[in-house]
């Protein structure tokens, strides 16, 4: 059995280029730092500064609004200058800003800092996403994004469990650890990761910086892409509660401490590590929009459960259902974004796709905080389920629309022949 496993691993390794695996390893190392810190961010803010979740929601909004600027700039610069340098800049900016967040002693100063941090750290987001599309052909991208998610979540298996223990002693250690790992990642990228930006066609006219930014207009005029992002945006309004509101809700309403919340996230990550790749390979033969609808409906079930379940065992069951939905949705969604984007505009398409995450994170935590701080905090999970259902309906409508378009294309030659 061990030999069979080794042979399968070797076969999988040789299916993808060496640059892809270098990116996976470097991403794993970088994500360990983020996994130590991010799941406990809301807990840190509410405990250190004695503020409610509504205040934390306003802070997340500042992060998200400024990240729109950073992502838009980063998308254009990624298409103009390449991926590697932008990623290195983002990591260096992230390391210094993380230390600053750990040292700030006033919530008001933290709020001002958050606005500038959002701009700097999100510059590299489109470059990260564009690299996979650069490296892999279209028929391998869903699997490739699935493997990338395994690397993400393998780090999360380790990160929250350790982070929960460290958070109980000192949150500053979490910030310093994240910063150190970001700087280590910079060194690894500089040495081992090549530039992946496709070479421009020799006859292609040189594009000015003004025209590069004007290219965003073409992205927003892509109606099918924007409708898809609208459905994703609603989906993320449901999903974002896992890493922002859930920990605070479980602590306030059920007495679940940081370690208990961290264990839920570790279960989520462990499932992805063990099951993501086999699931991705099985679902790629089905229509992508249909898979998006199915995965989102699992979100509806899982998140709604937190509104009425009261035991830790059932908290785990809800997380398992959410994770199954996540394993269906995430690689398919990323592959769909890459398929919409022309080669020379991948950075800008990735930047705009980030808005479908940034907007929910800008507004969602604040709205969730108003409910959690109110008299009926459990209503948050029914609201999340309702929004998830709207998203599910949206993906089904897109699937039906695409099916009709395919039927019309098939009928055209027959009509012409007659």
HELIX and SHEET records of a PDB file:
HELIX    1   1 UNK A    2  UNK A   14  1                                  13    
HELIX    2   2 UNK A   18  UNK A   37  1                                  20    
HELIX    3   3 UNK A   38  UNK A   40  5                                   3    
HELIX    4   4 UNK A   41  UNK A   48  1                                   8    
HELIX    5   5 UNK A   53  UNK A   81  1                                  29    
HELIX    6   6 UNK A   84  UNK A  103  1                                  20    
HELIX    7   7 UNK A  107  UNK A  121  1                                  15    
HELIX    8   8 UNK A  125  UNK A  135  1                                  11    
HELIX    9   9 UNK A  138  UNK A  167  1                                  30    
HELIX   10  10 UNK A  171  UNK A  192  1                                  22    
HELIX   11  11 UNK A  209  UNK A  214  1                                   6    
HELIX   12  12 UNK A  216  UNK A  220  1                                   5    
HELIX   13  13 UNK A  223  UNK A  239  1                                  17    
HELIX   14  14 UNK A  241  UNK A  244  1                                   4    
HELIX   15  15 UNK A  246  UNK A  254  1                                   9    
HELIX   16  16 UNK A  258  UNK A  283  1                                  26    
HELIX   17  17 UNK A  288  UNK A  305  1                                  18    
HELIX   18  18 UNK A  312  UNK A  340  1                                  29    
HELIX   19  19 UNK A  343  UNK A  345  5                                   3    
HELIX   20  20 UNK A  346  UNK A  372  1                                  27    
HELIX   21  21 UNK A  379  UNK A  417  1                                  39    
END                                                                             
